[in-house]
């Protein structure tokens, strides 16, 4: 059995960055399970950063199941400048995006690759993309604790991880696996965001716990990290994502979450 507590030399695994890129903070948005809303949280955090006057970017690290372009209404293939690199797509509000779906001629084509090949693509996203100046890069992580998260945590200069969860007990268990992996990799946990926390009745305003009582505070206490936000189920925002207009979503909780992230990372501007 491998020694999971054995230290590693991060410099040995670090990916070379693009000479034209100037990325300040890298934040991974992770969970051990799929379907909890990592891509939504990633998108809304990037939007909140832009509203705060920051240069924001998203690296869609879910290579085999990319959804970021759909949320922002991005289509077509990325272009490249010789001697500079691949140019990221730019959303209406200025978020820079690189995703596997923007490198496929047919965005509905499946990506059937093994882990090492996927990790190689992510290395290209970092090295071969001209990101330019970026204050906050959000990495939309794939589910699980396998090859890709391992490569990201080892090889990218990740400043912190945001763990996404939902109220179900099963998700809580799997989230702890993601948390423990981050601890093993010596990457700080910035906090927890609970998605689908409740549904607010449009008629009376009563909060309905569709998936059970919120466990955000409980799991945050167990992990020793703060709760950054509790996102409600918002059918209106879900429709906007389907229409590729996530930038129009109403999510004041994410504005507060981004403020907490800035504070945790010592950004006083």
PASEBA-1860 file (N, C-alpha, C; in nm, 3 decimals):
! residues 269
1> XXXXXXXX> 0.083/-0.120/0.000/0.000/0.000/0.000/0.087/0.126/0.000 ~ 0.050/0.230/-0.079/0.128/0.352/-0.078/0.113/0.428/0.052 ~ 0.214/0.503/0.085/0.209/0.585/0.206/0.141/0.716/0.173 ~ 0.012/0.729/0.213/-0.064/0.850/0.180/-0.015/0.973/0.253 ~ 0.064/0.953/0.356/0.113/1.067/0.433/0.254/1.110/0.392 ~ 0.309/1.043/0.291/0.444/1.075/0.249/0.449/1.213/0.184 ~ 0.543/1.300/0.220/0.553/1.432/0.161/0.600/1.424/0.016 ~ 0.566/1.525/-0.063/0.614/1.529/-0.199/0.667/1.669/-0.228
9> XXXXXXXX> 0.753/1.675/-0.326/0.812/1.802/-0.365/0.727/1.864/-0.475 ~ 0.648/1.968/-0.441/0.556/2.026/-0.539/0.630/2.087/-0.656 ~ 0.748/2.142/-0.632/0.824/2.201/-0.741/0.859/2.098/-0.848 ~ 0.875/1.975/-0.804/0.910/1.867/-0.897/0.796/1.840/-0.995 ~ 0.671/1.861/-0.950/0.555/1.831/-1.032/0.495/1.954/-1.099 ~ 0.544/2.074/-1.067/0.482/2.197/-1.114/0.486/2.209/-1.266 ~ 0.372/2.248/-1.322/0.364/2.272/-1.466/0.418/2.411/-1.499 ~ 0.489/2.419/-1.607/0.539/2.549/-1.655/0.422/2.633/-1.703
17> XXXXXXXX> 0.422/2.760/-1.670/0.312/2.848/-1.711/0.344/2.916/-1.843 ~ 0.241/2.969/-1.907/0.260/3.043/-2.031/0.331/3.175/-2.001 ~ 0.433/3.212/-2.078/0.508/3.335/-2.049/0.424/3.462/-2.059 ~ 0.309/3.452/-2.127/0.223/3.571/-2.142/0.111/3.573/-2.038 ~ 0.110/3.475/-1.950/0.007/3.468/-1.847/0.057/3.528/-1.716 ~ -0.033/3.596/-1.649/-0.002/3.654/-1.518/-0.119/3.625/-1.425 ~ -0.121/3.502/-1.372/-0.232/3.457/-1.289/-0.194/3.472/-1.142 ~ -0.273/3.548/-1.070/-0.242/3.575/-0.930/-0.292/3.463/-0.838
25> XXXXXXXX> -0.422/3.446/-0.825/-0.480/3.348/-0.734/-0.548/3.236/-0.813 ~ -0.524/3.111/-0.770/-0.588/2.995/-0.830/-0.671/2.925/-0.723 ~ -0.801/2.910/-0.749/-0.893/2.850/-0.652/-0.963/2.732/-0.717 ~ -0.952/2.616/-0.656/-1.020/2.496/-0.705/-1.156/2.484/-0.638 ~ -1.258/2.456/-0.719/-1.393/2.434/-0.669/-1.419/2.285/-0.680 ~ -1.430/2.218/-0.567/-1.426/2.071/-0.567/-1.535/2.009/-0.481 ~ -1.557/1.881/-0.507/-1.642/1.797/-0.424/-1.609/1.655/-0.464 ~ -1.631/1.560/-0.375/-1.601/1.423/-0.409/-1.706/1.359/-0.497
33> XXXXXXXX> -1.818/1.429/-0.519/-1.932/1.371/-0.588/-1.979/1.461/-0.701 ~ -2.031/1.401/-0.807/-2.088/1.478/-0.915/-2.231/1.520/-0.884 ~ -2.280/1.619/-0.956/-2.419/1.659/-0.943/-2.451/1.750/-0.827 ~ -2.349/1.801/-0.759/-2.376/1.888/-0.644/-2.375/2.037/-0.682 ~ -2.335/2.067/-0.805/-2.339/2.206/-0.850/-2.205/2.277/-0.851 ~ -2.097/2.203/-0.870/-1.964/2.268/-0.873/-1.954/2.369/-0.986 ~ -2.006/2.333/-1.103/-1.996/2.423/-1.218/-2.078/2.550/-1.197 ~ -2.194/2.536/-1.137/-2.276/2.654/-1.106/-2.202/2.744/-1.007
41> XXXXXXXX> -2.149/2.685/-0.902/-2.077/2.763/-0.802/-1.955/2.831/-0.865 ~ -1.882/2.757/-0.948/-1.765/2.814/-1.016/-1.806/2.934/-1.101 ~ -1.912/2.918/-1.178/-1.959/3.025/-1.266/-2.000/3.148/-1.187 ~ -2.076/3.126/-1.080/-2.125/3.239/-1.000/-2.011/3.309/-0.925 ~ -1.910/3.234/-0.883/-1.794/3.296/-0.817/-1.718/3.385/-0.915 ~ -1.701/3.336/-1.038/-1.632/3.416/-1.139/-1.710/3.543/-1.170 ~ -1.843/3.530/-1.177/-1.928/3.648/-1.201/-1.916/3.747/-1.085 ~ -1.913/3.695/-0.963/-1.899/3.782/-0.846/-1.765/3.854/-0.846
49> XXXXXXXX> -1.660/3.784/-0.890/-1.528/3.846/-0.897/-1.526/3.961/-0.997 ~ -1.590/3.941/-1.112/-1.596/4.046/-1.215/-1.674/4.167/-1.162 ~ -1.785/4.140/-1.094/-1.864/4.250/-1.037/-1.784/4.328/-0.933 ~ -1.686/4.261/-0.873/-1.601/4.325/-0.773/-1.483/4.398/-0.838 ~ -1.481/4.399/-0.971/-1.374/4.470/-1.041/-1.249/4.388/-1.065 ~ -1.257/4.256/-1.047/-1.141/4.169/-1.066/-1.141/4.108/-1.206 ~ -1.022/4.075/-1.252/-1.007/3.998/-1.376/-1.022/3.851/-1.340 ~ -1.126/3.787/-1.394/-1.157/3.650/-1.355/-1.145/3.555/-1.473
57> XXXXXXXX> -1.113/3.429/-1.442/-1.101/3.326/-1.544/-1.150/3.194/-1.487 ~ -1.192/3.105/-1.578/-1.233/2.970/-1.539/-1.157/2.869/-1.625 ~ -1.088/2.779/-1.557/-1.032/2.662/-1.624/-1.127/2.546/-1.597 ~ -1.190/2.495/-1.702/-1.284/2.386/-1.688/-1.205/2.255/-1.686 ~ -1.176/2.205/-1.566/-1.094/2.085/-1.552/-1.175/1.956/-1.562 ~ -1.306/1.970/-1.578/-1.390/1.852/-1.599/-1.388/1.820/-1.748 ~ -1.278/1.764/-1.793/-1.252/1.746/-1.936/-1.353/1.653/-2.001 ~ -1.395/1.547/-1.931/-1.487/1.451/-1.992/-1.633/1.488/-1.972
65> XXXXXXXX> -1.660/1.588/-1.890/-1.798/1.632/-1.868/-1.808/1.782/-1.854 ~ -1.756/1.857/-1.952/-1.752/2.003/-1.940/-1.891/2.067/-1.950 ~ -1.917/2.165/-1.865/-2.047/2.233/-1.870/-2.036/2.385/-1.860 ~ -1.916/2.435/-1.835/-1.899/2.580/-1.820/-1.938/2.657/-1.946 ~ -1.894/2.616/-2.066/-1.934/2.691/-2.186/-2.085/2.704/-2.202 ~ -2.158/2.598/-2.172/-2.304/2.600/-2.182/-2.363/2.706/-2.090 ~ -2.311/2.716/-1.969/-2.365/2.812/-1.872/-2.348/2.956/-1.918 ~ -2.238/2.982/-1.990/-2.210/3.118/-2.037/-2.251/3.142/-2.182
73> XXXXXXXX> -2.308/3.041/-2.247/-2.350/3.057/-2.386/-2.234/3.066/-2.483 ~ -2.124/2.996/-2.453/-2.006/3.000/-2.539/-2.007/2.881/-2.634 ~ -1.982/2.908/-2.762/-1.979/2.803/-2.863/-1.864/2.830/-2.959 ~ -1.832/2.731/-3.041/-1.723/2.748/-3.137/-1.589/2.711/-3.077 ~ -1.489/2.703/-3.163/-1.357/2.658/-3.119/-1.265/2.776/-3.088 ~ -1.177/2.754/-2.993/-1.079/2.856/-2.956/-0.978/2.873/-3.068 ~ -0.923/2.992/-3.077/-0.819/3.020/-3.176/-0.685/3.034/-3.106 ~ -0.579/3.036/-3.185/-0.444/3.048/-3.129/-0.365/3.152/-3.205
81> XXXXXXXX> -0.273/3.216/-3.136/-0.181/3.312/-3.197/-0.042/3.250/-3.196 ~ 0.019/3.242/-3.312/0.150/3.179/-3.323/0.252/3.250/-3.235 ~ 0.323/3.171/-3.157/0.426/3.226/-3.069/0.371/3.278/-2.938 ~ 0.241/3.279/-2.923/0.178/3.329/-2.800/0.102/3.217/-2.730 ~ 0.008/3.157/-2.801/-0.067/3.047/-2.743/-0.214/3.052/-2.776 ~ -0.289/2.962/-2.717/-0.434/2.956/-2.735/-0.499/3.074/-2.664 ~ -0.593/3.137/-2.732/-0.663/3.249/-2.672/-0.792/3.199/-2.605 ~ -0.813/3.229/-2.479/-0.937/3.184/-2.412/-1.059/3.254/-2.469
89> XXXXXXXX> -1.173/3.189/-2.456/-1.299/3.255/-2.489/-1.326/3.360/-2.381 ~ -1.400/3.464/-2.417/-1.432/3.570/-2.321/-1.584/3.589/-2.318 ~ -1.642/3.584/-2.200/-1.787/3.598/-2.186/-1.828/3.744/-2.198 ~ -1.959/3.768/-2.195/-2.010/3.904/-2.211/-1.957/4.000/-2.106 ~ -1.936/3.951/-1.984/-1.888/4.039/-1.877/-1.736/4.035/-1.859 ~ -1.668/3.952/-1.941/-1.523/3.954/-1.938/-1.455/3.836/-1.871 ~ -1.531/3.732/-1.836/-1.469/3.613/-1.776/-1.399/3.533/-1.885 ~ -1.272/3.500/-1.863/-1.197/3.419/-1.959/-1.222/3.272/-1.931
97> XXXXXXXX> -1.249/3.195/-2.037/-1.286/3.054/-2.019/-1.209/2.965/-2.116 ~ -1.156/2.856/-2.062/-1.100/2.749/-2.146/-1.163/2.619/-2.103 ~ -1.215/2.545/-2.200/-1.285/2.420/-2.173/-1.264/2.325/-2.291 ~ -1.270/2.196/-2.264/-1.256/2.097/-2.369/-1.362/2.116/-2.476 ~ -1.482/2.157/-2.436/-1.590/2.176/-2.533/-1.561/2.286/-2.633 ~ -1.465/2.372/-2.601/-1.428/2.480/-2.693/-1.310/2.440/-2.780 ~ -1.272/2.312/-2.772/-1.165/2.260/-2.857/-1.212/2.143/-2.943 ~ -1.342/2.117/-2.940/-1.401/2.010/-3.020/-1.479/2.068/-3.138
105> XXXXXXXX> -1.466/2.006/-3.255/-1.544/2.050/-3.369/-1.693/2.027/-3.346 ~ -1.724/1.917/-3.279/-1.862/1.887/-3.241/-1.867/1.881/-3.089 ~ -1.932/1.981/-3.027/-1.932/1.990/-2.881/-2.008/1.875/-2.814 ~ -2.082/1.796/-2.892/-2.152/1.681/-2.835/-2.071/1.552/-2.845 ~ -1.951/1.560/-2.902/-1.865/1.442/-2.912/-1.814/1.402/-2.774 ~ -1.818/1.273/-2.740/-1.767/1.231/-2.609/-1.615/1.233/-2.606 ~ -1.561/1.261/-2.490/-1.416/1.256/-2.470/-1.387/1.128/-2.392 ~ -1.335/1.028/-2.462/-1.313/0.897/-2.401/-1.163/0.876/-2.385
113> XXXXXXXX> -1.109/0.933/-2.279/-0.965/0.930/-2.255/-0.935/0.877/-2.116 ~ -0.817/0.818/-2.104/-0.771/0.774/-1.973/-0.713/0.894/-1.896 ~ -0.697/0.874/-1.765/-0.654/0.981/-1.676/-0.528/1.054/-1.718 ~ -0.420/0.983/-1.755/-0.296/1.053/-1.791/-0.313/1.146/-1.912 ~ -0.398/1.106/-2.008/-0.422/1.190/-2.124/-0.497/1.316/-2.083 ~ -0.597/1.299/-1.995/-0.674/1.414/-1.946/-0.582/1.511/-1.871 ~ -0.492/1.455/-1.789/-0.398/1.540/-1.716/-0.308/1.617/-1.813 ~ -0.272/1.554/-1.924/-0.191/1.622/-2.024/-0.264/1.739/-2.087
121> XXXXXXXX> -0.395/1.724/-2.107/-0.476/1.833/-2.161/-0.480/1.950/-2.064 ~ -0.496/1.920/-1.937/-0.499/2.026/-1.836/-0.366/2.099/-1.827 ~ -0.257/2.026/-1.846/-0.126/2.089/-1.850/-0.120/2.188/-1.966 ~ -0.179/2.150/-2.079/-0.184/2.240/-2.194/-0.271/2.362/-2.163 ~ -0.380/2.342/-2.089/-0.465/2.456/-2.051/-0.384/2.559/-1.973 ~ -0.288/2.513/-1.894/-0.207/2.603/-1.813/-0.089/2.661/-1.892 ~ -0.023/2.576/-1.966/0.101/2.616/-2.033/0.077/2.682/-2.169 ~ -0.018/2.631/-2.245/-0.035/2.673/-2.384/-0.141/2.780/-2.404
129> XXXXXXXX> -0.209/2.820/-2.298/-0.312/2.923/-2.308/-0.256/3.058/-2.263 ~ -0.280/3.159/-2.344/-0.242/3.296/-2.308/-0.353/3.356/-2.222 ~ -0.342/3.335/-2.091/-0.446/3.383/-2.000/-0.439/3.534/-1.980 ~ -0.324/3.594/-2.008/-0.309/3.736/-1.980/-0.311/3.762/-1.831 ~ -0.360/3.880/-1.792/-0.367/3.915/-1.649/-0.496/3.858/-1.589 ~ -0.481/3.781/-1.485/-0.596/3.722/-1.414/-0.575/3.740/-1.264 ~ -0.673/3.801/-1.200/-0.665/3.816/-1.054/-0.709/3.686/-0.985 ~ -0.818/3.627/-1.034/-0.871/3.505/-0.975/-0.905/3.404/-1.084
137> XXXXXXXX> -0.837/3.290/-1.082/-0.873/3.180/-1.170/-0.945/3.073/-1.087 ~ -1.064/3.038/-1.132/-1.141/2.933/-1.066/-1.133/2.806/-1.149 ~ -1.095/2.697/-1.086/-1.081/2.569/-1.155/-1.200/2.481/-1.121 ~ -1.283/2.454/-1.222/-1.399/2.368/-1.202/-1.353/2.223/-1.206 ~ -1.346/2.161/-1.088/-1.288/2.028/-1.074/-1.386/1.918/-1.113 ~ -1.336/1.807/-1.164/-1.423/1.691/-1.186/-1.450/1.623/-1.052 ~ -1.554/1.540/-1.046/-1.581/1.469/-0.920/-1.475/1.363/-0.892 ~ -1.468/1.323/-0.766/-1.378/1.214/-0.729/-1.244/1.262/-0.676
145> XXXXXXXX> -1.159/1.164/-0.646/-1.027/1.192/-0.590/-0.920/1.115/-0.668 ~ -0.937/1.110/-0.799/-0.846/1.031/-0.883/-0.737/1.111/-0.950 ~ -0.700/1.070/-1.071/-0.586/1.125/-1.143/-0.592/1.277/-1.160 ~ -0.708/1.326/-1.203/-0.717/1.468/-1.238/-0.703/1.559/-1.115 ~ -0.782/1.538/-1.009/-0.759/1.621/-0.890/-0.617/1.610/-0.837 ~ -0.561/1.491/-0.842/-0.423/1.473/-0.796/-0.327/1.559/-0.878 ~ -0.345/1.558/-1.011/-0.258/1.638/-1.099/-0.274/1.787/-1.072 ~ -0.399/1.831/-1.054/-0.426/1.973/-1.029/-0.360/2.018/-0.900
153> XXXXXXXX> -0.380/1.943/-0.792/-0.326/1.983/-0.662/-0.174/1.976/-0.659 ~ -0.117/1.882/-0.733/0.028/1.870/-0.735/0.095/1.973/-0.825 ~ 0.031/2.005/-0.938/0.102/2.074/-1.045/0.061/2.218/-1.068 ~ -0.055/2.260/-1.019/-0.096/2.399/-1.032/-0.071/2.472/-0.900 ~ -0.045/2.602/-0.906/-0.022/2.677/-0.782/-0.155/2.712/-0.714 ~ -0.224/2.609/-0.664/-0.356/2.628/-0.605/-0.344/2.698/-0.469 ~ -0.410/2.812/-0.457/-0.404/2.890/-0.333/-0.506/2.841/-0.230 ~ -0.610/2.774/-0.277/-0.710/2.726/-0.184/-0.820/2.650/-0.256
161> XXXXXXXX> -0.897/2.575/-0.178/-1.005/2.494/-0.233/-1.136/2.534/-0.168 ~ -1.241/2.544/-0.249/-1.376/2.563/-0.199/-1.449/2.430/-0.217 ~ -1.503/2.377/-0.109/-1.571/2.248/-0.113/-1.722/2.271/-0.127 ~ -1.781/2.211/-0.231/-1.925/2.225/-0.256/-1.996/2.101/-0.204 ~ -2.106/2.123/-0.133/-2.182/2.013/-0.078/-2.331/2.041/-0.092 ~ -2.413/1.941/-0.057/-2.558/1.956/-0.050/-2.603/1.892/0.082 ~ -2.730/1.909/0.120/-2.770/1.862/0.253/-2.773/1.711/0.275 ~ -2.771/1.630/0.168/-2.785/1.485/0.187/-2.666/1.427/0.263
169> XXXXXXXX> -2.694/1.328/0.348/-2.590/1.263/0.429/-2.484/1.197/0.341 ~ -2.526/1.132/0.231/-2.431/1.063/0.144/-2.329/1.162/0.087 ~ -2.376/1.279/0.048/-2.285/1.379/-0.007/-2.187/1.425/0.098 ~ -2.234/1.438/0.221/-2.146/1.482/0.330/-2.028/1.387/0.345 ~ -2.057/1.257/0.338/-1.952/1.156/0.352/-1.848/1.170/0.242 ~ -1.894/1.186/0.118/-1.802/1.192/0.005/-1.725/1.324/0.005 ~ -1.790/1.431/0.050/-1.722/1.561/0.060/-1.602/1.551/0.153 ~ -1.619/1.474/0.260/-1.508/1.458/0.355/-1.389/1.389/0.291
177> XXXXXXXX> -1.415/1.301/0.195/-1.305/1.237/0.122/-1.228/1.343/0.042 ~ -1.302/1.433/-0.023/-1.237/1.540/-0.100/-1.156/1.631/-0.007 ~ -1.214/1.659/0.109/-1.145/1.741/0.208/-1.016/1.674/0.254 ~ -1.025/1.545/0.284/-0.908/1.473/0.332/-0.799/1.465/0.225 ~ -0.840/1.456/0.099/-0.741/1.456/-0.009/-0.667/1.590/-0.013 ~ -0.743/1.698/0.000/-0.680/1.831/0.001/-0.582/1.845/0.117 ~ -0.619/1.791/0.232/-0.531/1.795/0.347/-0.401/1.719/0.318 ~ -0.415/1.604/0.254/-0.298/1.524/0.219/-0.204/1.599/0.125
185> XXXXXXXX> -0.265/1.682/0.036/-0.187/1.755/-0.063/-0.139/1.891/-0.010 ~ -0.170/1.919/0.116/-0.128/2.045/0.179/-0.183/2.168/0.109 ~ -0.308/2.157/0.061/-0.373/2.271/-0.001/-0.480/2.322/0.096 ~ -0.480/2.449/0.131/-0.576/2.500/0.230/-0.720/2.497/0.180 ~ -0.812/2.468/0.271/-0.955/2.471/0.242/-1.008/2.609/0.281 ~ -1.063/2.681/0.186/-1.110/2.817/0.213/-1.247/2.817/0.279 ~ -1.327/2.713/0.253/-1.459/2.707/0.313/-1.551/2.615/0.237 ~ -1.676/2.608/0.287/-1.777/2.520/0.232/-1.891/2.604/0.175
193> XXXXXXXX> -1.941/2.564/0.058/-2.062/2.622/0.002/-2.165/2.511/-0.012 ~ -2.278/2.528/0.054/-2.386/2.429/0.043/-2.482/2.472/-0.067 ~ -2.490/2.391/-0.171/-2.582/2.419/-0.281/-2.713/2.344/-0.256 ~ -2.822/2.392/-0.319/-2.955/2.331/-0.302/-2.993/2.322/-0.155 ~ -2.956/2.425/-0.081/-2.974/2.425/0.064/-3.122/2.426/0.104 ~ -3.201/2.500/0.028/-3.345/2.510/0.057/-3.416/2.569/-0.064 ~ -3.548/2.563/-0.061/-3.631/2.626/-0.163/-3.722/2.727/-0.094 ~ -3.723/2.848/-0.146/-3.809/2.951/-0.087/-3.940/2.957/-0.164
201> XXXXXXXX> -4.051/2.938/-0.092/-4.182/2.941/-0.154/-4.207/3.079/-0.216 ~ -4.241/3.084/-0.346/-4.262/3.215/-0.410/-4.385/3.288/-0.359 ~ -4.478/3.217/-0.294/-4.601/3.280/-0.246/-4.590/3.334/-0.104 ~ -4.536/3.248/-0.012/-4.534/3.288/0.129/-4.393/3.318/0.182 ~ -4.291/3.280/0.102/-4.154/3.307/0.145/-4.098/3.205/0.242 ~ -4.175/3.103/0.273/-4.129/2.999/0.366/-4.015/2.919/0.303 ~ -3.915/2.885/0.384/-3.804/2.804/0.336/-3.838/2.656/0.352 ~ -3.828/2.582/0.241/-3.860/2.440/0.239/-3.731/2.362/0.220
209> XXXXXXXX> -3.702/2.271/0.312/-3.579/2.191/0.305/-3.605/2.067/0.219 ~ -3.592/2.085/0.089/-3.626/1.979/-0.007/-3.540/1.854/0.015 ~ -3.413/1.873/0.043/-3.321/1.761/0.060/-3.284/1.737/0.207 ~ -3.369/1.783/0.297/-3.341/1.767/0.439/-3.283/1.893/0.500 ~ -3.269/1.891/0.629/-3.216/2.007/0.702/-3.073/2.038/0.656 ~ -3.043/2.167/0.650/-2.908/2.209/0.611/-2.804/2.151/0.706 ~ -2.696/2.106/0.649/-2.586/2.051/0.730/-2.458/2.131/0.709 ~ -2.472/2.249/0.650/-2.355/2.331/0.619/-2.273/2.362/0.744
217> XXXXXXXX> -2.342/2.412/0.846/-2.270/2.450/0.968/-2.207/2.327/1.034 ~ -2.280/2.216/1.031/-2.230/2.094/1.095/-2.103/2.045/1.028 ~ -2.106/2.033/0.895/-1.988/1.980/0.826/-1.873/2.079/0.832 ~ -1.904/2.209/0.826/-1.798/2.310/0.834/-1.728/2.302/0.971 ~ -1.808/2.281/1.075/-1.751/2.270/1.210/-1.663/2.146/1.220 ~ -1.712/2.034/1.163/-1.634/1.910/1.167/-1.501/1.925/1.093 ~ -1.503/2.001/0.983/-1.382/2.019/0.903/-1.296/2.135/0.951 ~ -1.353/2.217/1.038/-1.278/2.331/1.089/-1.260/2.443/0.989
225> XXXXXXXX> -1.362/2.463/0.904/-1.357/2.568/0.802/-1.487/2.648/0.807 ~ -1.489/2.768/0.750/-1.611/2.849/0.753/-1.712/2.809/0.646 ~ -1.838/2.846/0.667/-1.941/2.835/0.564/-1.936/2.963/0.482 ~ -1.912/2.949/0.353/-1.904/3.066/0.267/-2.041/3.111/0.218 ~ -2.130/3.013/0.196/-2.264/3.046/0.148/-2.353/2.923/0.155 ~ -2.484/2.948/0.164/-2.586/2.844/0.151/-2.676/2.887/0.036 ~ -2.660/2.821/-0.078/-2.733/2.860/-0.198/-2.869/2.793/-0.204 ~ -2.975/2.870/-0.227/-3.107/2.807/-0.239/-3.127/2.746/-0.377
233> XXXXXXXX> -3.227/2.660/-0.388/-3.271/2.613/-0.519/-3.344/2.729/-0.585 ~ -3.296/2.772/-0.701/-3.354/2.888/-0.768/-3.389/2.850/-0.912 ~ -3.516/2.818/-0.938/-3.556/2.779/-1.074/-3.524/2.883/-1.179 ~ -3.531/3.010/-1.140/-3.500/3.117/-1.235/-3.355/3.113/-1.279 ~ -3.265/3.092/-1.182/-3.123/3.082/-1.215/-3.094/2.958/-1.298 ~ -3.165/2.847/-1.268/-3.146/2.725/-1.346/-3.184/2.747/-1.491 ~ -3.290/2.822/-1.514/-3.332/2.854/-1.651/-3.227/2.939/-1.721 ~ -3.170/3.035/-1.650/-3.067/3.121/-1.709/-2.943/3.040/-1.748
241> XXXXXXXX> -2.906/2.943/-1.666/-2.793/2.857/-1.699/-2.822/2.779/-1.827 ~ -2.944/2.725/-1.837/-2.982/2.650/-1.956/-2.978/2.738/-2.081 ~ -3.007/2.866/-2.064/-3.007/2.959/-2.176/-2.869/3.018/-2.204 ~ -2.770/2.978/-2.123/-2.636/3.033/-2.141/-2.621/3.174/-2.090 ~ -2.702/3.210/-1.990/-2.702/3.347/-1.938/-2.679/3.349/-1.787 ~ -2.583/3.268/-1.741/-2.556/3.261/-1.597/-2.512/3.395/-1.542 ~ -2.457/3.481/-1.627/-2.411/3.612/-1.581/-2.526/3.702/-1.538 ~ -2.650/3.665/-1.576/-2.768/3.742/-1.536/-2.834/3.686/-1.411
249> XXXXXXXX> -2.777/3.579/-1.355/-2.837/3.514/-1.239/-2.833/3.605/-1.116 ~ -2.934/3.590/-1.033/-2.943/3.665/-0.909/-2.892/3.577/-0.795 ~ -2.772/3.605/-0.749/-2.712/3.522/-0.644/-2.631/3.608/-0.548 ~ -2.700/3.688/-0.465/-2.628/3.775/-0.370/-2.543/3.695/-0.271 ~ -2.580/3.568/-0.248/-2.501/3.485/-0.157/-2.358/3.468/-0.207 ~ -2.341/3.467/-0.339/-2.207/3.446/-0.395/-2.122/3.572/-0.387 ~ -2.187/3.686/-0.384/-2.112/3.811/-0.362/-2.049/3.808/-0.224 ~ -2.127/3.763/-0.126/-2.075/3.752/0.011/-1.968/3.643/0.020
257> XXXXXXXX> -1.990/3.533/-0.053/-1.892/3.424/-0.052/-1.759/3.470/-0.109 ~ -1.764/3.545/-0.219/-1.639/3.593/-0.279/-1.568/3.690/-0.186 ~ -1.643/3.772/-0.116/-1.582/3.865/-0.019/-1.506/3.787/0.088 ~ -1.564/3.675/0.133/-1.498/3.592/0.234/-1.373/3.525/0.177 ~ -1.381/3.486/0.050/-1.264/3.424/-0.014/-1.150/3.525/-0.024 ~ -1.183/3.647/-0.065/-1.080/3.752/-0.073/-1.013/3.774/0.062 ~ -1.095/3.781/0.165/-1.042/3.804/0.300/-0.950/3.689/0.342 ~ -0.992/3.566/0.312/-0.912/3.449/0.349/-0.777/3.449/0.278
265> XXXXX> -0.774/3.504/0.158/-0.650/3.506/0.079/-0.573/3.636/0.097 ~ -0.619/3.721/0.188/-0.545/3.843/0.219/-0.558/3.952/0.116 ~ -0.663/3.947/0.035/-0.687/4.050/-0.066/-0.765/4.163/-0.001 ~ -0.699/4.273/0.023/-0.762/4.385/0.093/-0.811/4.493/-0.002 ~ -0.793/4.473/-0.132/-0.835/4.577/-0.227/-0.985/4.578/-0.244
END
